[in-house]
Amino acid sequence: MNFLLGKLELRIIEIANNMGIEFENFTDFVISSGLKLDSASAQDLYTLASMCSLSLETQQTVLEAKSSNEIVEILQKEILSAHKNAKHCLDLFAGTGSLGLECLSRNASKVTFVDHTNDHINKINKLAGQLNYKDKCECIRADVSAWMHGNKEVFDLIFIDPPYEFKDYEILLETIALNKMLSKNGFIFLEHAARISINIPDTLKAIREKKVGEAKGQLIQWK
């Protein structure tokens, strides 16, 4: 696989060179580190990387990571750190709830998790209890689109990372805009299949975006 070098890749290469390690590109670094990236992990890694401006400490942590999943987790945390003032967060298509739970570890006052799968919601509830976050979590088993139409709350950070076969992205964004679900200085992190062209509502704008392979990530806020 060949990837265009972004800021993160170049910074990692610079650190590697300072450590006496030479790599022609970031892919060589991944291969030389013994990391095995399947297509999904590669998409997540590069999408998240494009959204981050990493500190030297975080760059070093990335270099020391033992797996692609570990790098993805590091980059997700960096996004959350950049938006540490987000007090009320929404994790749509929550899955394991990792992003929302990480928000709570960074002093979010409340996280709402929405997922249509009983198993996911039960696991998030269980983990939230083990981490003593139960009183800060709202776990909702529902169809995401249907739930959003009835929602009246406002959020500082909204994660939208549905299955790749999902198609109703524009409806989700329009609902967020029409219902004013995003706070004045809030952000939406949206990941979707790159083959899908999404029209962002006129009241919103993408401030960062990155296409990698079959995935595309966008960071969105109010105009």
C-alpha positions in Angstrom: 0.0 0.0 0.0 1.2 3.5 -0.8 0.0 6.5 1.2 0.5 10.2 0.8 2.6 11.5 3.7 0.7 13.7 6.2 2.0 15.8 9.1 1.7 12.8 11.5 3.6 10.5 9.3 6.3 13.0 8.7 6.7 13.7 12.4 6.9 10.0 13.2 9.6 9.6 10.5 11.5 12.5 11.9 11.5 11.0 15.4 12.5 7.6 13.9 15.4 9.3 12.1 16.5 11.0 15.3 16.5 7.6 16.9 18.8 6.3 14.2 16.0 4.5 12.3 15.6 5.3 8.6 12.3 4.7 6.8 11.3 5.8 3.3 7.7 6.3 4.3 5.2 5.6 7.0 4.2 2.3 5.5 7.8 1.0 5.8 7.8 2.2 9.4 4.6 0.1 10.1 6.0 -2.9 8.4 9.4 -2.6 10.1 7.7 -2.3 13.4 6.0 -5.6 12.9 2.5 -4.0 12.9 0.0 -5.9 10.8 -2.7 -3.5 9.4 -5.8 -5.0 7.9 -7.7 -2.6 5.7 -10.1 -1.5 8.4 -7.3 -0.7 10.9 -5.3 1.1 8.2 -8.3 3.3 7.4 -9.0 4.1 11.0 -5.3 4.8 11.6 -4.8 7.2 8.8 -8.2 8.9 9.2 -7.5 9.6 12.9 -4.0 10.6 12.2 -5.1 13.3 9.8 -7.3 14.8 12.6 -4.4 15.1 15.1 -1.6 17.5 15.9 0.5 15.3 18.2 2.7 16.4 21.1 6.3 14.9 21.2 5.2 12.7 24.1 2.3 11.3 22.0 4.5 10.8 19.0 6.9 8.8 21.1 4.0 6.7 22.4 3.0 6.0 18.9 6.5 4.8 18.1 6.4 2.5 21.0 3.0 1.0 20.2 2.9 -2.7 19.7 -0.2 -2.9 17.4 -2.2 -0.9 15.0 -5.2 -1.0 17.4 -3.0 0.5 20.0 -2.1 3.4 17.6 -5.7 3.9 16.8 -6.5 4.2 20.5 -3.7 6.7 21.0 -5.0 8.9 18.2 -8.6 8.7 19.4 -7.4 10.0 22.8 -5.5 12.8 21.1 -8.7 14.0 19.4 -10.5 13.9 22.7 -7.6 15.8 24.4 -7.9 18.5 21.7 -11.6 19.0 22.7 -11.2 18.6 26.4 -13.8 21.3 27.1 -16.5 19.0 25.7 -18.7 18.4 28.8 -21.6 16.7 27.1 -20.7 14.1 24.5 -22.8 11.9 22.2 -21.5 8.6 20.9 -23.8 7.4 18.0 -23.5 3.8 16.8 -21.6 3.4 20.1 -20.4 -0.1 19.6 -18.1 -0.9 22.5 -18.5 2.7 23.8 -14.7 3.3 23.8 -14.9 6.9 22.6 -17.6 7.9 25.0 -15.9 6.3 28.0 -12.7 8.0 27.1 -14.6 11.3 27.2 -15.6 10.5 30.7 -12.0 9.8 31.7 -11.3 13.3 30.5 -13.8 15.0 32.7 -16.9 15.0 30.5 -19.9 15.6 32.8 -22.1 13.2 30.7 -22.0 10.9 27.7 -25.0 9.6 25.9 -24.5 6.3 24.1 -26.9 5.3 21.4 -26.8 1.9 19.7 -29.5 -0.4 18.3 -27.8 -3.6 19.7 -28.8 -4.9 23.1 -25.4 -6.6 23.5 -23.5 -3.4 22.9 -25.6 -1.4 25.3 -25.4 -4.1 28.0 -21.6 -4.2 27.7 -21.3 -0.4 27.9 -23.5 -0.3 31.0 -21.4 -3.0 32.6 -18.1 -1.3 31.9 -19.4 2.1 33.0 -20.4 0.5 36.3 -16.9 -1.1 36.7 -15.3 2.3 36.0 -17.6 4.2 38.4 -19.1 6.2 35.5 -22.6 4.9 35.9 -24.1 8.2 37.1 -22.6 10.1 34.1 -23.8 7.7 31.4 -27.0 7.4 29.5 -27.2 4.2 27.5 -30.0 4.1 24.9 -30.9 1.1 22.8 -32.6 2.6 19.8 -32.4 3.2 16.1 -30.0 6.1 15.9 -32.0 8.0 13.2 -35.3 7.6 15.0 -33.8 8.6 18.4 -32.2 11.8 16.9 -35.5 13.1 15.6 -36.9 13.1 19.1 -33.8 14.4 20.9 -33.9 17.8 22.5 -30.4 17.8 24.1 -27.3 19.8 23.0 -23.8 18.2 22.8 -20.3 19.6 22.7 -18.8 16.6 20.9 -20.7 14.2 18.6 -19.1 11.0 17.3 -20.7 9.4 14.2 -19.0 6.2 13.1 -21.7 3.8 11.7 -21.1 0.6 9.7 -19.8 1.3 6.2 -23.0 0.1 4.6 -24.9 3.0 6.3 -26.2 5.6 3.8 -28.3 8.2 5.7 -25.4 10.5 6.7 -27.0 13.6 5.2 -30.2 13.0 7.2 -28.1 12.7 10.4 -26.3 15.9 9.8 -29.5 17.7 8.8 -31.2 16.5 12.0 -28.2 17.7 14.1 -28.4 21.1 12.4 -32.2 21.5 12.4 -32.5 20.4 16.1 -29.5 22.4 17.1 -28.0 19.4 18.7 -24.4 20.8 18.5 -23.3 23.5 21.0 -21.9 26.8 19.6 -18.3 25.7 19.8 -18.9 22.0 19.4 -17.5 19.5 17.0 -18.8 16.5 15.0 -16.4 13.7 14.1 -17.8 11.8 11.2 -16.3 8.7 9.5 -17.8 7.2 6.4 -17.0 5.2 3.3 -15.0 7.4 0.8 -17.2 6.2 -2.1 -20.1 8.1 -0.6 -20.4 11.8 -1.4 -22.0 13.7 1.5 -23.6 17.2 1.2 -23.0 19.0 4.5 -25.9 21.3 5.5 -25.3 25.0 4.8 -25.1 25.8 8.5 -22.2 23.4 9.0 -18.7 23.2 7.6 -15.9 20.6 7.5 -12.8 22.1 8.9 -10.6 19.0 8.4 -11.0 15.9 6.3 -8.9 13.0 5.1 -9.5 10.3 2.6 -7.6 7.1 3.0 -8.3 4.0 1.0 -12.0 3.3 1.3 -12.6 5.6 4.3 -13.0 9.3 4.9 -12.9 11.2 8.1 -14.3 14.7 8.6 -14.2 17.1 11.5 -17.3 19.4 11.3 -18.5 22.5 13.2 -20.9 25.4 12.8 -20.1 28.0 10.2 
